[in-house]
Amino acid sequence: MRFINIIGKRFGRLTVGNLSHERVFSCGQRDQYHKCQCDCGVIKIAAKKNLLTGITQSCGCLRRESTSNTGRGNL
């Protein structure tokens, strides 16, 4: 797998900062985690693969806003 530098790039509402930590699984596979700054001001640790695939796009504020806009919040 080739190295992709994502520091300083934006994914949804998140701007990627420095590498937080790396996790190595018993099978030898690695996951990298980055500190990300959300547009709402919250700092979130996110897995690099989730940022690249679009699974993680915000600190959770995007989901809260979309559920409150559809009237499904606080049921």
N, C-alpha and C positions, 0 to 999 in steps of 0.2 A: 504494500500500500504506500502510495507516495504522500509526502508531507504537504499539507495545505495550510498556509498561514491565514487565519481568520481574524487575527487581532486588528481591531479598528474597523471591522466591517459591520454592517447592519443586517440583522435578520428580523424582519417584522418590526417590533418596537424596541428590540434589544441591540445595544452596541457592545461588541465583544471587547473585553479587556484582557488582562494577563491570564496565563494558565494558572488555575487554582491547584489542581492536583491531577494525578493520573492513576487509574486503576488497572491492574493487570490480573486477568483471570487465569485459572489453572490451565486452560487450553492455550494460553499464550496470547490471546486477544487482548487489546488495550482499549480503554476508553479515556479520553482526555476531557477534563472539565474546566470551563473558563468562568471567570467572574464577568458578569454582564450588567450593564446599566440600562434599566428600562426607561422609557420616555417619561414615566410617572415619577421617577426618582428612586425606585427600589433597586437594590443590588440583588441579583439572582445568580446562583451557580447553575450552569447548564452544561449538559453533555454536548460535545462537539458534533457528534453524529446526529443528535436531535436538532441542532441548529441548522446543519447542512440539509437535512431532509424536510425541514419545515414543521416538525412536530412541536418544537418550542419556539414561540414567536413573541412572548411577553412574560412578565412575572406572574401573570394570572389576571391582571387588570383587564385584558382584552375579553376574557371569558366572562368576568363579572359584568362588564359593560354590555356585552351582547345579550346576556340573560336578562339584565334589567330592562333593556330596550324592547325585548319581546314579551315582557310581563311575566316571565317565569321565575324571577328572583323572589326569594323569601316566601316560598309556598308553605 
